[in-house]
Amino acid sequence: MAMPQALRDRAAEICRRLIKEYPDATCRLNFTTPFELIVATILSAQCTDDRVNKVTADLFKKAHTPEQFAKMPIEELEKAIRSTGFYHNKAKSVRGMSQMLVKDFGGRVPVNMEDFLKLPGVARKTANVVRATAYDLPAIITDTHFIRLSQRLGLTENERPEKIEQDVMALLPEEHWSKFSHAILFHGRAVCAARKPACDKCVAGDLCPSAFKFPHFEKSKGS
């Protein structure tokens, strides 16, 4: 996908600034294996990382392999993850994903995207979290923060996560994809909130086409 050079240059500078601002940004979910990270990522849908970490601290003491989760009674799993919300669907996804890993992948978590997407409950976002965090592979993680910020920053005009992923991949060298994904997530939590973005505190505010749309930004700049 061809992108205008001016947009590529602006994206590169935004990327540089955010990675510099959040040099230690990484996935906040606790895990010891790629499989545990898949489970934690499935549980993190519409739930905070802190809550998921509290749940998995106990959950992974009961089970931590695909074989163990595949055999766990669904009622027991639902009870263990209830506080993460949507526990019926999440339990079904975790158990189905575990069973497929055992049956079709010898209990091993795949590396390539095609195999990841065969797993129940695993979409591109979940796959890219694991690829970037557990396997140290280049990946764009289109979580809610990434979607919101990439749109505000003018890096994409698309709404669909897979299209946003493609747009940003075309703008940045692949060696920056994972670090940028984590940095933009941290920035979304710390500064560029959904309702009240602190544009005056943004290291990329002068490069953001949305910044001046927020009244408090001009007030802060002029104070």
Secondary structure as UniProt FT lines:
FT   HELIX           5..21
FT   TURN            23..24
FT   HELIX           34..43
FT   TURN            44..46
FT   HELIX           49..62
FT   HELIX           66..71
FT   HELIX           74..81
FT   HELIX           82..84
FT   HELIX           87..105
FT   TURN            106..107
FT   HELIX           113..116
FT   TURN            117..118
FT   TURN            120..121
FT   HELIX           124..133
FT   HELIX           144..152
FT   TURN            153..154
FT   HELIX           161..171
FT   HELIX           174..176
FT   HELIX           177..190
FT   HELIX           199..201
FT   TURN            203..204
FT   HELIX           205..207
FT   TURN            209..210
FT   HELIX           211..213
FT   HELIX           215..222
//
